[in-house]
Amino acid sequence: MMTATAPLPSAITGVILAGGRARRMDERDKGLMLLSNRPLVAWAIAALKPQVTTLLISANRNVARYAAYGFPVVTDEIADFAGPLAGILSAMTVAQTAWLLTMPCDTPHSPVDLGQRLAQAVITEQATLAVATLGRQRQPLHALLPVALAADLREYLASGERKVGTWYARQRVAWVDFSDRPNAFINLNTSAELRTLELKMPSNQSPNSRVTSA
């Protein structure tokens, strides 16, 4: 799939991926864990909302708490925590735009220009989709994806596959380097990592004040 012009924010739905099992967090709902007294999902909303016109939250637990942020919550079509691609597929089925901009809930410093740079790369490289990298390290859930890939993704998941990288290998991908933002993709997989990041953060650093706790 190729597009003649870079997708504008009006053509993009933001998707916060908060539907995982979080095994390394003792299966606690990661998006609702606190960083500087704010749930991680609030940090993701603050980073993603200015980049898109509409926003969805992909979650499979505590749906009412996520819905309290004022955005639609979508649950996986596939049962038993089938991975982030299942959340992306569900978002594709309800999105009213041609594109999705995805962001995991556990990267509180995600780039505020993520969508702009990925959208431009789709044009520059005549790609089907665009994904962020930090040097050689890929950030597969920071991605700009066309909703038109829903059928292909559904087929892939129906075959029993779950790996994001393997599905990307079926597409023409623009890999976009964010090495100028070395801290943008710090992700929090364990409670210890969350505590360590909190100790390093200035006491006055918090997400956009317009994003309230649920």
N, C-alpha and C positions, 0 to 999 in steps of 0.2 A: 504494500500500500504506500503510495506517495501522495504528498499534498503540495500544492503550489505555493502556499503562503504559510508562515508559521502560525500555529493555533493561538488565538487570542484568549485571554482569561474568560471571556464570555462563552467560549467553546469548550471549556475545561471544567470538569467536576473534580474537586479534591476528595481524596479518600484517605482517612486515617486508619491504619491497620492495627486494631486492638483486639483481634479475635483469637489470639494464640493461647495455648495451654500454659505457657511459661513454666516449663519443667524446672529450669534452673532457678526460678523464683519460688520454688516449692508450690508451683501451680497457683500462685496468687494472681489476681487480675492485674497485670502489669500496668495497664493504662490508668488505673486508679491509685497506684502507689505514689507517694508524695516525694517531691523534690522541692526544697525550699518552701514547704508547706502548700505546694500546688500539685494536683495530680498530673502525671506525665501527659495525659491526654490534653490538659490545658496548655501545656507547652507546645504540643503538636498543633493545636488549633491556632495558637498565636502565630506560628510560623507559616501555616498553610493557608489560612483563610484570606489574607490579603492578596494571595496569588491567583485566586479562582473566584468564580461567580457563585457557585454552589458547593456545598461540602456535605460529605457523608461520613459516618463512623461505622467501620466494620467491627462488630463485637458479637460474641456468643454467650457472654455472661453479663449480669448486672445491666441489662438493656435499659431499664428505667433510669438508672443513674447516668448512663451515657446520654440518653435522650434529653435529660435535664439541661444539657448544654445548648439545646435548641436546634439541633441538626438531626436529620433522619438517621436512624440506626438500621443497618442491614446485617442479617445473620447469614451464615453459610448455608447454601443449598445442600452441601454434602455434610453428613453428620460426623461427629467424633473428631473435631479439630483437624481438618484435612490440610491445614497449612495456609500460608498467605495467598496462594493462587486461588483457593476456594473463596476467600474473602473478596479478591479482585473480581472473580467471575460474578459473584452476587451483586457487586457494585455495578458491573457492566450491564446487568439485566435491568437495573432501575434507573441508571443515569439518563438524563435528558439531553446530554451533550455528546459530542463526537469523541471526546478525549477524557481520560482519567489521569490525574496527577496523584501518585501514591506516595505515602510517607508512613513509616512505622511509628508507633506511639512511643518508642523507647529511645529516640534520638532528640533530646530536648533542644539542641542547637542546630537543627536542620537549616539549610540555606534559605534565606528569604527570597533569593532570586532563582531558586531551583527550577520553577516552571519556565521562566523566561529563557534560561540557558538551554534547557532540554528542548524547548519548542524550536529555538533557532537551529539546534543541531539536527533536528528532523529534516529541516529544509536544506541546510548546508550539505549534509551527507546523503540526502535523498533516502532516508531510512524509514522503516516502518514504525519504530519506536525508539525512545532514547532513555538511557540509564546513566546515573551518576557513577563516577569512580573517584577514588582518592589515590592518585598515582595508578599503580597496578591493581589496587584493591577495589574490587567492584562493590557497589552498594545497590544490590538488585531490587530493593524495595523502594528506592527513591527513583521513580520511573514515570515517564509520560507514555501512556498506552492508548491506542485507538480502540474505542468500544467495538469497532468492526471485527476485532479479533475474538469476540465472545464465542462464536461457534467453534473456532479452532481450539480455544482454551477449554471449552466444555468437552470436546473430543479427547483432548490430552488427559484431562482429569478422569474421564470415564475409562481410559485405558489402565488406570491405576497409578499413573505417574503423579508425582507431587513436587519434584524439584524445579525451582524457578529457573535455574541456569539451563537446564535441559530444554525447557520450553522456549527460553530466549534463543537457544541455538537453532530453532526452527524459523526464526525471524531475521530480518535485516535490522541490526541494532546499531544506533549511534552511541558510542561510549563517551561520556562527557567528563573531562577531568576537572575536579574541584580542588586541586592541590593548593590553590590560593586560599582555601578555607580549611586548614588542617584540623580544626576542632569541630567541624560541622557534623561529622558522622560518628561522634562518640556515642556508642550505644550501651544500654544498661541491661545486661543479661542476668545479673545476680544482685542480691541485696547488698553485697559488699561493694560492688561497682557503683551502686547508687549512693551509698554512704561516702565513698571516696570522692565522687564528683561533688557532692554537696559540701564537703570540707574545703574543696578548692574554689568554690564559687563565692563571689562577693556577696555580702549579706543583703545588699539591695537589689540583686539581680533576680528578676522574676518575669514571667510571661506578661504579655500585654494586659494591662489592668482591665480592659474591657471583657476579658475572658474570666468568668466567675467559676468558682468551685461548684460542683454538683453535690 
